[in-house]
Amino acid sequence: MVREPVRIKWIWPVLVVIILLGVPWYLPQGTIEPVIMGFPYWAFISFLMTAILSLFLGYVINRCWDMETLLDNSSGKDKGGERK
């Protein structure tokens, strides 16, 4: 059986939450204070959520996606490189 992240139900709500939190629409309009590391806090929140999104997608790819099974099934070759 090929494991595909699309079929794992818990991934979708987590992905949506990370994306929604990464777009700071929930903050008051026009505010730039406080400044964190030289950036307005909304930009820092957006940058932080982008990093979290990257880490989450890396986790999903490494832990939830079985590419070896997919490659074995699609190539029609065994481990010796010959056709079955």
C-alpha positions as CSV (number, residue, x, y, z in Angstrom):
1,M,0.0,0.0,0.0
2,V,1.3,3.4,-0.9
3,R,1.2,5.9,1.9
4,E,0.2,9.4,0.6
5,P,-0.1,12.4,2.8
6,V,-3.2,13.5,0.9
7,R,-5.1,10.7,2.5
8,I,-4.0,11.4,6.1
9,K,-6.8,13.5,7.6
10,W,-5.0,15.2,10.5
11,I,-2.5,16.9,8.1
12,W,-5.1,19.1,6.5
13,P,-6.4,21.0,9.6
14,V,-2.8,21.6,10.8
15,L,-1.8,22.9,7.3
16,V,-4.9,25.3,7.2
17,V,-4.2,26.6,10.8
18,I,-0.5,27.3,10.0
19,I,-1.4,29.1,6.8
20,L,-4.1,31.2,8.4
21,L,-1.9,32.1,11.3
22,G,0.9,33.1,8.8
23,V,-1.3,35.8,7.3
24,P,-1.7,38.3,10.1
25,W,-5.2,39.4,9.1
26,Y,-6.3,39.0,12.8
27,L,-4.0,41.9,14.0
28,P,-5.2,45.5,14.2
29,Q,-4.8,47.3,10.9
30,G,-1.8,49.7,10.4
31,T,0.1,48.7,13.5
32,I,3.9,48.2,13.3
33,E,4.8,48.4,17.0
34,P,6.5,46.5,18.6
35,V,9.5,46.0,16.4
36,I,11.2,42.6,16.8
37,M,14.7,42.1,15.4
38,G,14.2,45.1,13.1
39,F,10.8,43.9,11.7
40,P,7.3,44.9,12.6
41,Y,5.7,42.2,14.7
42,W,3.3,41.2,11.9
43,A,6.3,40.5,9.6
44,F,8.0,38.5,12.3
45,I,4.8,36.5,12.9
46,S,4.6,35.8,9.1
47,F,8.3,34.8,8.9
48,L,7.9,32.5,12.0
49,M,4.8,30.8,10.6
50,T,6.6,30.4,7.2
51,A,9.4,28.6,9.0
52,I,6.9,26.4,10.9
53,L,5.2,25.6,7.7
54,S,8.5,24.5,6.1
55,L,9.3,22.3,9.1
56,F,5.8,20.8,9.1
57,L,6.0,20.0,5.4
58,G,9.4,18.5,5.8
59,Y,8.1,16.3,8.6
60,V,5.1,15.2,6.4
61,I,7.3,14.4,3.5
62,N,9.8,12.4,5.6
63,R,7.4,10.6,7.9
64,C,4.1,10.3,6.0
65,W,5.1,9.7,2.4
66,D,6.5,6.4,1.4
67,M,8.2,7.2,-1.9
68,E,10.2,3.9,-2.1
69,T,7.0,1.9,-2.4
70,L,5.7,4.3,-5.0
71,L,8.9,4.0,-7.0
72,D,9.0,0.2,-6.7
73,N,5.4,-0.1,-8.0
74,S,5.7,2.4,-10.9
75,S,9.1,1.2,-12.3
76,G,8.2,-2.5,-12.6
77,K,11.8,-3.3,-11.7
78,D,13.1,-5.4,-8.9
79,K,16.1,-4.4,-6.8
80,G,18.5,-5.9,-9.4
81,G,17.4,-3.5,-12.0
82,E,15.8,-6.2,-14.3
83,R,12.1,-6.2,-15.3
84,K,9.8,-8.6,-13.5
